[in-house]
Amino acid sequence: MPSFARKVAPPPRAAAPARPADTSTRSARVIDWLLGYVPDAHRARIREYLVLMRLDRPVGALLLLWPTWWALWFAANDFPPPGALVIFTLGVFVMRSAGCVINDYADHGWLDAHVERTRGRPMAAGRVTKKEALLLFAGLLALAFLLVLFTNALTVKLAFVGAALAAVYPFTKRVTHLAQVVLGAAFGWSIPMAFAAVTNSLPQLCWLLFLANVLFSVVYDTEYAMVDRDEDIRVGAKSTAILFGDADRVIIGVLMATFLFAMLLAGTRVHLHWPYFAGLAGAAGLFGWQQWLIRDRARDACFAAFRNNNLVGLVIWLGLLFALAIR
């Protein structure tokens, strides 16, 4: 017998939370899982803060982690002290988060809101206020400083320089095409801090590694900037990708070779064995793959090349680890 009862439509599904276009799907799932333990009333707000801190995109933290670990192992000439390893590993993630917060504070209105890839970020989309971002930035800096207090006086002094570099970098994109160099200095400042924490000194090797990391940072952040080059030009942002123009691949290649040479010099200075140099050879192969990826300067390919640098950092660290282990 047919039913004339009125069918009731199911309630509409809640809209999925807005996410930036470059969010890592895997990281987003992890964040969703963790937020399942947070009370419903606070879940959406905390999600915005986590995305603002780029915890949905961990590759940037890893690009900061590998050079920090290079420095710790080079400074110790062996496995580093466990305390320093824990402090600097945690510090990498805290300071990277702080840098991302202040970066979005600087960019949200004049840049991020006008770029397709970034307009979904919490501040650009208006989901996090300036006051909230500044408070979060201050809290992360305080946490990082608390970690540094467990080291020594020289490391604490260097921490103030690192905090200043992290705060200044986002604003350099408005005044110079060499903002990527400032980023390299900010990302690489963990290297002198690591040497100071382990050896209470700043030897020449420390500054050689620092210079190498500045070169490495310019390589991967130029590839990153190539993704948004056309939109950056329209908005008025500056970057090495714009400065290098049609010579970008050639200049990136020169920077890659110079970085590898600097890391080769670092290995010979401390008489490392063959696994380290095998790691450098692996890094050279990965750089060759990146050059192939960016050959047509396609957006997705440039972003893939940027992400590939995580493997560059990893293979160099693995080579260093095994080279020290077989001494």
GICOR-V426812 format. One record per helix or strand. SS is the DSSP state (hx for helix, st for strand). FROM is the first residue (numbers start at 1). LEN is the number of residues. If there is no record, write none. Layout:
[[SS/FROM/LEN] [SS/FROM/LEN]]
This chain:
[[hx/25/11] [hx/40/13] [hx/59/18] [hx/82/26] [hx/112/3] [hx/130/19] [hx/153/20] [hx/179/21] [hx/204/24] [hx/229/7] [hx/240/30] [hx/274/23] [hx/299/27]]
